């Protein structure tokens, strides 16, 4: 299976996981994989996702939920992050 197919399979698994959660209001693929087809991601680009939830503490302080959507590497953004100054 190609890397692109593996990544697509993981994205679909992530989307199904997010859809099954009552507290997840939105789940987004961001970064290079979230761009339009006019400027597609490179073959070795990673998959960046964001979760909008009513229970941010659950995801920020515990990692057990990650096993449901792994394998992957993860980083959790501080709620005070400004995305490089783009958010006031």
Gaussian input, Z-matrix of N, CA and C with variables (Angstrom, degrees):
# hf/3-21g

backbone

0 1
 N
 C     1     B1
 C     2     B2     1     A1
 N     3     B3     2     A2     1     D1
 C     4     B4     3     A3     2     D2
 C     5     B5     4     A4     3     D3
 N     6     B6     5     A5     4     D4
 C     7     B7     6     A6     5     D5
 C     8     B8     7     A7     6     D6
 N     9     B9     8     A8     7     D7
 C    10    B10     9     A9     8     D8
 C    11    B11    10    A10     9     D9
 N    12    B12    11    A11    10    D10
 C    13    B13    12    A12    11    D11
 C    14    B14    13    A13    12    D12
 N    15    B15    14    A14    13    D13
 C    16    B16    15    A15    14    D14
 C    17    B17    16    A16    15    D15
 N    18    B18    17    A17    16    D16
 C    19    B19    18    A18    17    D17
 C    20    B20    19    A19    18    D18
 N    21    B21    20    A20    19    D19
 C    22    B22    21    A21    20    D20
 C    23    B23    22    A22    21    D21
 N    24    B24    23    A23    22    D22
 C    25    B25    24    A24    23    D23
 C    26    B26    25    A25    24    D24
 N    27    B27    26    A26    25    D25
 C    28    B28    27    A27    26    D26
 C    29    B29    28    A28    27    D27
 N    30    B30    29    A29    28    D28
 C    31    B31    30    A30    29    D29
 C    32    B32    31    A31    30    D30
 N    33    B33    32    A32    31    D31
 C    34    B34    33    A33    32    D32
 C    35    B35    34    A34    33    D33
 N    36    B36    35    A35    34    D34
 C    37    B37    36    A36    35    D35
 C    38    B38    37    A37    36    D36
 N    39    B39    38    A38    37    D37
 C    40    B40    39    A39    38    D38
 C    41    B41    40    A40    39    D39
 N    42    B42    41    A41    40    D40
 C    43    B43    42    A42    41    D41
 C    44    B44    43    A43    42    D42
 N    45    B45    44    A44    43    D43
 C    46    B46    45    A45    44    D44
 C    47    B47    46    A46    45    D45
 N    48    B48    47    A47    46    D46
 C    49    B49    48    A48    47    D47
 C    50    B50    49    A49    48    D48
 N    51    B51    50    A50    49    D49
 C    52    B52    51    A51    50    D50
 C    53    B53    52    A52    51    D51
 N    54    B54    53    A53    52    D52
 C    55    B55    54    A54    53    D53
 C    56    B56    55    A55    54    D54
 N    57    B57    56    A56    55    D55
 C    58    B58    57    A57    56    D56
 C    59    B59    58    A58    57    D57
 N    60    B60    59    A59    58    D58
 C    61    B61    60    A60    59    D59
 C    62    B62    61    A61    60    D60
 N    63    B63    62    A62    61    D61
 C    64    B64    63    A63    62    D62
 C    65    B65    64    A64    63    D63
 N    66    B66    65    A65    64    D64
 C    67    B67    66    A66    65    D65
 C    68    B68    67    A67    66    D66
 N    69    B69    68    A68    67    D67
 C    70    B70    69    A69    68    D68
 C    71    B71    70    A70    69    D69
 N    72    B72    71    A71    70    D70
 C    73    B73    72    A72    71    D71
 C    74    B74    73    A73    72    D72
 N    75    B75    74    A74    73    D73
 C    76    B76    75    A75    74    D74
 C    77    B77    76    A76    75    D75
 N    78    B78    77    A77    76    D76
 C    79    B79    78    A78    77    D77
 C    80    B80    79    A79    78    D78
 N    81    B81    80    A80    79    D79
 C    82    B82    81    A81    80    D80
 C    83    B83    82    A82    81    D81
 N    84    B84    83    A83    82    D82
 C    85    B85    84    A84    83    D83
 C    86    B86    85    A85    84    D84
 N    87    B87    86    A86    85    D85
 C    88    B88    87    A87    86    D86
 C    89    B89    88    A88    87    D87
 N    90    B90    89    A89    88    D88
 C    91    B91    90    A90    89    D89
 C    92    B92    91    A91    90    D90
 N    93    B93    92    A92    91    D91
 C    94    B94    93    A93    92    D92
 C    95    B95    94    A94    93    D93
 N    96    B96    95    A95    94    D94
 C    97    B97    96    A96    95    D95
 C    98    B98    97    A97    96    D96
 N    99    B99    98    A98    97    D97
 C   100   B100    99    A99    98    D98
 C   101   B101   100   A100    99    D99
 N   102   B102   101   A101   100   D100
 C   103   B103   102   A102   101   D101
 C   104   B104   103   A103   102   D102
 N   105   B105   104   A104   103   D103
 C   106   B106   105   A105   104   D104
 C   107   B107   106   A106   105   D105
 N   108   B108   107   A107   106   D106
 C   109   B109   108   A108   107   D107
 C   110   B110   109   A109   108   D108
 N   111   B111   110   A110   109   D109
 C   112   B112   111   A111   110   D110
 C   113   B113   112   A112   111   D111
 N   114   B114   113   A113   112   D112
 C   115   B115   114   A114   113   D113
 C   116   B116   115   A115   114   D114
 N   117   B117   116   A116   115   D115
 C   118   B118   117   A117   116   D116
 C   119   B119   118   A118   117   D117
 N   120   B120   119   A119   118   D118
 C   121   B121   120   A120   119   D119
 C   122   B122   121   A121   120   D120
 N   123   B123   122   A122   121   D121
 C   124   B124   123   A123   122   D122
 C   125   B125   124   A124   123   D123
 N   126   B126   125   A125   124   D124
 C   127   B127   126   A126   125   D125
 C   128   B128   127   A127   126   D126
 N   129   B129   128   A128   127   D127
 C   130   B130   129   A129   128   D128
 C   131   B131   130   A130   129   D129
 N   132   B132   131   A131   130   D130
 C   133   B133   132   A132   131   D131
 C   134   B134   133   A133   132   D132
 N   135   B135   134   A134   133   D133
 C   136   B136   135   A135   134   D134
 C   137   B137   136   A136   135   D135
 N   138   B138   137   A137   136   D136
 C   139   B139   138   A138   137   D137
 C   140   B140   139   A139   138   D138
 N   141   B141   140   A140   139   D139
 C   142   B142   141   A141   140   D140
 C   143   B143   142   A142   141   D141
 N   144   B144   143   A143   142   D142
 C   145   B145   144   A144   143   D143
 C   146   B146   145   A145   144   D144
 N   147   B147   146   A146   145   D145
 C   148   B148   147   A147   146   D146
 C   149   B149   148   A148   147   D147
 N   150   B150   149   A149   148   D148
 C   151   B151   150   A150   149   D149
 C   152   B152   151   A151   150   D150
 N   153   B153   152   A152   151   D151
 C   154   B154   153   A153   152   D152
 C   155   B155   154   A154   153   D153
 N   156   B156   155   A155   154   D154
 C   157   B157   156   A156   155   D155
 C   158   B158   157   A157   156   D156
 N   159   B159   158   A158   157   D157
 C   160   B160   159   A159   158   D158
 C   161   B161   160   A160   159   D159
 N   162   B162   161   A161   160   D160
 C   163   B163   162   A162   161   D161
 C   164   B164   163   A163   162   D162
 N   165   B165   164   A164   163   D163
 C   166   B166   165   A165   164   D164
 C   167   B167   166   A166   165   D165
 N   168   B168   167   A167   166   D166
 C   169   B169   168   A168   167   D167
 C   170   B170   169   A169   168   D168
 N   171   B171   170   A170   169   D169
 C   172   B172   171   A171   170   D170
 C   173   B173   172   A172   171   D171
 N   174   B174   173   A173   172   D172
 C   175   B175   174   A174   173   D173
 C   176   B176   175   A175   174   D174
 N   177   B177   176   A176   175   D175
 C   178   B178   177   A177   176   D176
 C   179   B179   178   A178   177   D177
 N   180   B180   179   A179   178   D178
 C   181   B181   180   A180   179   D179
 C   182   B182   181   A181   180   D180
 N   183   B183   182   A182   181   D181
 C   184   B184   183   A183   182   D182
 C   185   B185   184   A184   183   D183
 N   186   B186   185   A185   184   D184
 C   187   B187   186   A186   185   D185
 C   188   B188   187   A187   186   D186
 N   189   B189   188   A188   187   D187
 C   190   B190   189   A189   188   D188
 C   191   B191   190   A190   189   D189
 N   192   B192   191   A191   190   D190
 C   193   B193   192   A192   191   D191
 C   194   B194   193   A193   192   D192
 N   195   B195   194   A194   193   D193
 C   196   B196   195   A195   194   D194
 C   197   B197   196   A196   195   D195
 N   198   B198   197   A197   196   D196
 C   199   B199   198   A198   197   D197
 C   200   B200   199   A199   198   D198
 N   201   B201   200   A200   199   D199
 C   202   B202   201   A201   200   D200
 C   203   B203   202   A202   201   D201
 N   204   B204   203   A203   202   D202
 C   205   B205   204   A204   203   D203
 C   206   B206   205   A205   204   D204
 N   207   B207   206   A206   205   D205
 C   208   B208   207   A207   206   D206
 C   209   B209   208   A208   207   D207
 N   210   B210   209   A209   208   D208
 C   211   B211   210   A210   209   D209
 C   212   B212   211   A211   210   D210
 N   213   B213   212   A212   211   D211
 C   214   B214   213   A213   212   D212
 C   215   B215   214   A214   213   D213
 N   216   B216   215   A215   214   D214
 C   217   B217   216   A216   215   D215
 C   218   B218   217   A217   216   D216
 N   219   B219   218   A218   217   D217
 C   220   B220   219   A219   218   D218
 C   221   B221   220   A220   219   D219
 N   222   B222   221   A221   220   D220
 C   223   B223   222   A222   221   D221
 C   224   B224   223   A223   222   D222
 N   225   B225   224   A224   223   D223
 C   226   B226   225   A225   224   D224
 C   227   B227   226   A226   225   D225
 N   228   B228   227   A227   226   D226
 C   229   B229   228   A228   227   D227
 C   230   B230   229   A229   228   D228
 N   231   B231   230   A230   229   D229
 C   232   B232   231   A231   230   D230
 C   233   B233   232   A232   231   D231
 N   234   B234   233   A233   232   D232
 C   235   B235   234   A234   233   D233
 C   236   B236   235   A235   234   D234
 N   237   B237   236   A236   235   D235
 C   238   B238   237   A237   236   D236
 C   239   B239   238   A238   237   D237
 N   240   B240   239   A239   238   D238
 C   241   B241   240   A240   239   D239
 C   242   B242   241   A241   240   D240
 N   243   B243   242   A242   241   D241
 C   244   B244   243   A243   242   D242
 C   245   B245   244   A244   243   D243
 N   246   B246   245   A245   244   D244
 C   247   B247   246   A246   245   D245
 C   248   B248   247   A247   246   D246
 N   249   B249   248   A248   247   D247
 C   250   B250   249   A249   248   D248
 C   251   B251   250   A250   249   D249
 N   252   B252   251   A251   250   D250
 C   253   B253   252   A252   251   D251
 C   254   B254   253   A253   252   D252
 N   255   B255   254   A254   253   D253
 C   256   B256   255   A255   254   D254
 C   257   B257   256   A256   255   D255
 N   258   B258   257   A257   256   D256
 C   259   B259   258   A258   257   D257
 C   260   B260   259   A259   258   D258
 N   261   B261   260   A260   259   D259
 C   262   B262   261   A261   260   D260
 C   263   B263   262   A262   261   D261

   B1=1.4578
   B2=1.5279
   B3=1.3257
   B4=1.4599
   B5=1.5275
   B6=1.3259
   B7=1.4685
   B8=1.5268
   B9=1.3330
   B10=1.4660
   B11=1.5303
   B12=1.3217
   B13=1.4644
   B14=1.5200
   B15=1.3349
   B16=1.4679
   B17=1.5210
   B18=1.3212
   B19=1.4587
   B20=1.5272
   B21=1.3151
   B22=1.4599
   B23=1.5265
   B24=1.3117
   B25=1.4659
   B26=1.5226
   B27=1.3438
   B28=1.4615
   B29=1.5276
   B30=1.3336
   B31=1.4650
   B32=1.5270
   B33=1.3056
   B34=1.4676
   B35=1.5245
   B36=1.3334
   B37=1.4646
   B38=1.5281
   B39=1.3316
   B40=1.4614
   B41=1.5280
   B42=1.3293
   B43=1.4615
   B44=1.5275
   B45=1.3170
   B46=1.4697
   B47=1.5241
   B48=1.3332
   B49=1.4670
   B50=1.5226
   B51=1.3330
   B52=1.4664
   B53=1.5261
   B54=1.3198
   B55=1.4697
   B56=1.5226
   B57=1.3184
   B58=1.4663
   B59=1.5240
   B60=1.3350
   B61=1.4677
   B62=1.5243
   B63=1.3368
   B64=1.4577
   B65=1.5246
   B66=1.3221
   B67=1.4563
   B68=1.5277
   B69=1.3060
   B70=1.4714
   B71=1.5241
   B72=1.3184
   B73=1.4676
   B74=1.5265
   B75=1.3383
   B76=1.4657
   B77=1.5205
   B78=1.3066
   B79=1.4586
   B80=1.5223
   B81=1.3172
   B82=1.4488
   B83=1.5145
   B84=1.3165
   B85=1.4594
   B86=1.5234
   B87=1.3218
   B88=1.4622
   B89=1.5223
   B90=1.2949
   B91=1.4602
   B92=1.5161
   B93=1.3074
   B94=1.4608
   B95=1.5229
   B96=1.3259
   B97=1.4720
   B98=1.5234
   B99=1.3122
   B100=1.4498
   B101=1.5209
   B102=1.3272
   B103=1.4653
   B104=1.5274
   B105=1.3198
   B106=1.4553
   B107=1.5272
   B108=1.3095
   B109=1.4637
   B110=1.5236
   B111=1.3137
   B112=1.4661
   B113=1.5283
   B114=1.3030
   B115=1.4623
   B116=1.5292
   B117=1.3363
   B118=1.4680
   B119=1.5266
   B120=1.2995
   B121=1.4622
   B122=1.5202
   B123=1.3234
   B124=1.4556
   B125=1.5243
   B126=1.3101
   B127=1.4671
   B128=1.5249
   B129=1.3289
   B130=1.4657
   B131=1.5257
   B132=1.3228
   B133=1.4613
   B134=1.5284
   B135=1.3113
   B136=1.4648
   B137=1.5206
   B138=1.3096
   B139=1.4682
   B140=1.5259
   B141=1.3189
   B142=1.4619
   B143=1.5150
   B144=1.3309
   B145=1.4553
   B146=1.5163
   B147=1.3121
   B148=1.4597
   B149=1.5182
   B150=1.3204
   B151=1.4643
   B152=1.5229
   B153=1.3206
   B154=1.4611
   B155=1.5251
   B156=1.3307
   B157=1.4659
   B158=1.5148
   B159=1.3143
   B160=1.4656
   B161=1.5208
   B162=1.3444
   B163=1.4673
   B164=1.5314
   B165=1.3360
   B166=1.4617
   B167=1.5233
   B168=1.3176
   B169=1.4544
   B170=1.5185
   B171=1.3261
   B172=1.4560
   B173=1.5229
   B174=1.3177
   B175=1.4548
   B176=1.5233
   B177=1.3272
   B178=1.4631
   B179=1.5298
   B180=1.3214
   B181=1.4680
   B182=1.5148
   B183=1.3174
   B184=1.4600
   B185=1.5243
   B186=1.3037
   B187=1.4609
   B188=1.5234
   B189=1.3242
   B190=1.4642
   B191=1.5318
   B192=1.3198
   B193=1.4617
   B194=1.5255
   B195=1.3167
   B196=1.4569
   B197=1.5294
   B198=1.3115
   B199=1.4650
   B200=1.5208
   B201=1.3307
   B202=1.4660
   B203=1.5285
   B204=1.3252
   B205=1.4624
   B206=1.5155
   B207=1.3346
   B208=1.4650
   B209=1.5055
   B210=1.3096
   B211=1.4685
   B212=1.5324
   B213=1.3227
   B214=1.4578
   B215=1.5129
   B216=1.3097
   B217=1.4548
   B218=1.5123
   B219=1.3173
   B220=1.4595
   B221=1.5202
   B222=1.3054
   B223=1.4510
   B224=1.5168
   B225=1.3119
   B226=1.4609
   B227=1.5162
   B228=1.3184
   B229=1.4539
   B230=1.5230
   B231=1.2965
   B232=1.4571
   B233=1.5247
   B234=1.3378
   B235=1.4740
   B236=1.5308
   B237=1.3329
   B238=1.4642
   B239=1.5234
   B240=1.3370
   B241=1.4572
   B242=1.5237
   B243=1.3147
   B244=1.4665
   B245=1.5211
   B246=1.3292
   B247=1.4593
   B248=1.5246
   B249=1.3230
   B250=1.4617
   B251=1.5111
   B252=1.3156
   B253=1.4587
   B254=1.5136
   B255=1.3299
   B256=1.4548
   B257=1.5178
   B258=1.3236
   B259=1.4686
   B260=1.5200
   B261=1.3400
   B262=1.4819
   B263=1.5063
   A1=108.17
   A2=116.94
   A3=120.96
   A4=110.66
   A5=115.03
   A6=120.82
   A7=110.26
   A8=117.17
   A9=120.60
   A10=110.84
   A11=117.64
   A12=120.55
   A13=111.24
   A14=117.27
   A15=120.68
   A16=110.64
   A17=116.21
   A18=119.36
   A19=110.73
   A20=117.52
   A21=120.28
   A22=110.63
   A23=116.52
   A24=120.54
   A25=110.47
   A26=117.30
   A27=120.84
   A28=110.22
   A29=117.40
   A30=121.08
   A31=110.11
   A32=117.50
   A33=121.05
   A34=111.21
   A35=117.26
   A36=121.40
   A37=110.02
   A38=116.81
   A39=121.78
   A40=110.69
   A41=117.15
   A42=120.93
   A43=111.02
   A44=117.55
   A45=121.24
   A46=110.44
   A47=116.76
   A48=120.76
   A49=109.86
   A50=117.19
   A51=121.30
   A52=110.91
   A53=117.28
   A54=120.99
   A55=111.94
   A56=117.21
   A57=120.69
   A58=113.03
   A59=117.29
   A60=121.68
   A61=110.40
   A62=117.83
   A63=121.49
   A64=112.52
   A65=117.78
   A66=121.48
   A67=113.63
   A68=118.84
   A69=121.32
   A70=107.96
   A71=115.11
   A72=121.48
   A73=111.73
   A74=116.30
   A75=120.68
   A76=107.73
   A77=114.96
   A78=122.08
   A79=106.34
   A80=116.19
   A81=120.51
   A82=111.05
   A83=115.60
   A84=121.35
   A85=104.51
   A86=116.28
   A87=122.03
   A88=109.19
   A89=117.25
   A90=120.43
   A91=111.58
   A92=116.09
   A93=120.25
   A94=112.80
   A95=118.93
   A96=121.12
   A97=111.85
   A98=118.25
   A99=122.01
   A100=113.83
   A101=116.74
   A102=120.44
   A103=111.24
   A104=114.75
   A105=120.79
   A106=111.02
   A107=115.50
   A108=121.31
   A109=113.39
   A110=117.77
   A111=119.57
   A112=112.06
   A113=117.24
   A114=122.07
   A115=107.82
   A116=117.12
   A117=121.00
   A118=113.14
   A119=115.31
   A120=122.17
   A121=109.66
   A122=115.31
   A123=120.37
   A124=109.81
   A125=116.82
   A126=122.33
   A127=112.43
   A128=117.63
   A129=120.92
   A130=113.56
   A131=117.09
   A132=120.04
   A133=110.06
   A134=115.48
   A135=119.30
   A136=109.77
   A137=115.59
   A138=121.89
   A139=107.00
   A140=115.92
   A141=121.84
   A142=108.70
   A143=116.46
   A144=120.47
   A145=110.03
   A146=115.05
   A147=122.34
   A148=107.69
   A149=115.97
   A150=121.97
   A151=107.65
   A152=116.61
   A153=122.48
   A154=105.55
   A155=115.97
   A156=120.19
   A157=112.10
   A158=115.22
   A159=121.16
   A160=111.18
   A161=117.04
   A162=121.43
   A163=111.01
   A164=118.73
   A165=120.06
   A166=113.48
   A167=117.52
   A168=120.59
   A169=113.09
   A170=116.51
   A171=121.08
   A172=111.11
   A173=116.62
   A174=121.30
   A175=112.57
   A176=116.68
   A177=120.48
   A178=113.16
   A179=117.15
   A180=119.04
   A181=114.35
   A182=117.97
   A183=121.39
   A184=109.54
   A185=116.48
   A186=119.32
   A187=113.42
   A188=118.42
   A189=120.67
   A190=111.38
   A191=118.39
   A192=122.29
   A193=112.00
   A194=116.67
   A195=120.68
   A196=112.42
   A197=116.29
   A198=119.12
   A199=112.08
   A200=116.21
   A201=120.34
   A202=112.59
   A203=117.59
   A204=119.86
   A205=113.34
   A206=119.58
   A207=123.68
   A208=112.27
   A209=120.18
   A210=126.33
   A211=111.41
   A212=115.45
   A213=121.46
   A214=109.57
   A215=115.30
   A216=122.55
   A217=105.62
   A218=117.07
   A219=119.21
   A220=111.25
   A221=114.59
   A222=122.68
   A223=106.96
   A224=117.19
   A225=120.92
   A226=107.34
   A227=116.21
   A228=121.66
   A229=110.26
   A230=115.66
   A231=121.40
   A232=109.99
   A233=117.42
   A234=118.70
   A235=112.15
   A236=117.38
   A237=121.32
   A238=112.16
   A239=116.93
   A240=121.41
   A241=109.59
   A242=115.87
   A243=120.30
   A244=112.16
   A245=118.52
   A246=121.39
   A247=110.84
   A248=115.78
   A249=119.61
   A250=113.70
   A251=117.60
   A252=121.15
   A253=114.44
   A254=118.80
   A255=120.64
   A256=113.09
   A257=116.45
   A258=120.67
   A259=107.94
   A260=118.61
   A261=120.20
   A262=112.72
   D1=137.02
   D2=-178.45
   D3=-73.16
   D4=161.00
   D5=177.92
   D6=-59.22
   D7=-42.88
   D8=179.89
   D9=-61.45
   D10=-39.99
   D11=178.53
   D12=-67.54
   D13=-39.50
   D14=177.22
   D15=-63.23
   D16=-41.97
   D17=179.08
   D18=-65.67
   D19=-41.81
   D20=178.53
   D21=-63.66
   D22=-40.15
   D23=177.22
   D24=-61.74
   D25=-41.44
   D26=178.96
   D27=-65.87
   D28=-41.74
   D29=178.96
   D30=-60.59
   D31=-43.44
   D32=178.63
   D33=-64.38
   D34=-39.68
   D35=176.56
   D36=-63.48
   D37=-44.34
   D38=178.29
   D39=-60.99
   D40=-44.13
   D41=-179.80
   D42=-62.82
   D43=-41.57
   D44=178.07
   D45=-64.71
   D46=-41.94
   D47=177.28
   D48=-59.86
   D49=-48.62
   D50=-178.33
   D51=-62.37
   D52=-40.49
   D53=179.89
   D54=-65.23
   D55=-25.55
   D56=-178.94
   D57=-82.61
   D58=-7.41
   D59=-175.63
   D60=-98.41
   D61=124.40
   D62=178.46
   D63=-65.98
   D64=-29.33
   D65=-176.29
   D66=-86.43
   D67=-11.91
   D68=179.33
   D69=-87.39
   D70=115.68
   D71=-178.82
   D72=-89.53
   D73=-29.31
   D74=178.19
   D75=-158.15
   D76=148.84
   D77=173.81
   D78=-136.03
   D79=129.71
   D80=-173.46
   D81=-127.30
   D82=142.62
   D83=167.20
   D84=-91.65
   D85=121.76
   D86=-176.88
   D87=-120.11
   D88=-174.98
   D89=179.27
   D90=71.56
   D91=-155.74
   D92=-174.07
   D93=-63.53
   D94=-32.80
   D95=178.58
   D96=-73.89
   D97=-17.25
   D98=178.82
   D99=-90.12
   D100=-2.42
   D101=179.88
   D102=-73.94
   D103=167.01
   D104=178.06
   D105=-76.98
   D106=169.10
   D107=-179.91
   D108=-65.14
   D109=-19.15
   D110=-179.37
   D111=-69.54
   D112=-17.79
   D113=177.36
   D114=-145.49
   D115=71.24
   D116=-172.42
   D117=-69.15
   D118=158.90
   D119=176.53
   D120=-67.46
   D121=152.86
   D122=175.45
   D123=-73.92
   D124=161.87
   D125=-177.54
   D126=-54.41
   D127=-40.17
   D128=-175.20
   D129=-95.91
   D130=11.98
   D131=176.87
   D132=-65.58
   D133=146.30
   D134=177.97
   D135=-82.02
   D136=177.59
   D137=177.76
   D138=-112.81
   D139=115.17
   D140=177.99
   D141=-103.98
   D142=132.51
   D143=178.84
   D144=-128.61
   D145=156.68
   D146=174.59
   D147=-129.27
   D148=144.79
   D149=179.00
   D150=-120.51
   D151=128.41
   D152=172.80
   D153=-103.73
   D154=120.21
   D155=-172.14
   D156=-139.42
   D157=156.86
   D158=174.26
   D159=-85.05
   D160=-5.95
   D161=-178.74
   D162=-128.36
   D163=61.98
   D164=-176.19
   D165=-60.45
   D166=-32.05
   D167=179.13
   D168=-59.75
   D169=-36.26
   D170=178.62
   D171=-59.01
   D172=-43.40
   D173=-176.24
   D174=-82.74
   D175=-29.63
   D176=-177.67
   D177=-81.32
   D178=-26.46
   D179=-174.13
   D180=-109.69
   D181=-12.15
   D182=-179.83
   D183=-127.70
   D184=150.29
   D185=-178.65
   D186=-116.04
   D187=0.82
   D188=-177.58
   D189=-59.26
   D190=-35.02
   D191=-179.46
   D192=-62.51
   D193=-25.32
   D194=-177.44
   D195=-66.10
   D196=-29.44
   D197=178.70
   D198=-63.38
   D199=-26.41
   D200=179.71
   D201=-71.20
   D202=-22.99
   D203=-177.45
   D204=-119.26
   D205=2.47
   D206=-178.63
   D207=-70.96
   D208=176.31
   D209=5.11
   D210=-85.59
   D211=148.60
   D212=-178.71
   D213=-173.45
   D214=171.50
   D215=168.00
   D216=-106.39
   D217=147.62
   D218=-173.09
   D219=-137.54
   D220=151.35
   D221=169.88
   D222=-136.72
   D223=141.88
   D224=179.65
   D225=-111.68
   D226=126.58
   D227=-176.84
   D228=-85.20
   D229=138.26
   D230=175.28
   D231=-62.79
   D232=143.22
   D233=177.76
   D234=-64.13
   D235=-11.45
   D236=-179.94
   D237=-97.56
   D238=1.47
   D239=179.43
   D240=-62.07
   D241=142.33
   D242=-177.28
   D243=-112.79
   D244=13.67
   D245=179.84
   D246=52.71
   D247=48.72
   D248=177.31
   D249=69.02
   D250=26.95
   D251=176.68
   D252=92.54
   D253=5.42
   D254=-178.12
   D255=-78.81
   D256=-19.92
   D257=179.76
   D258=-109.54
   D259=129.06
   D260=-177.91
   D261=-63.95

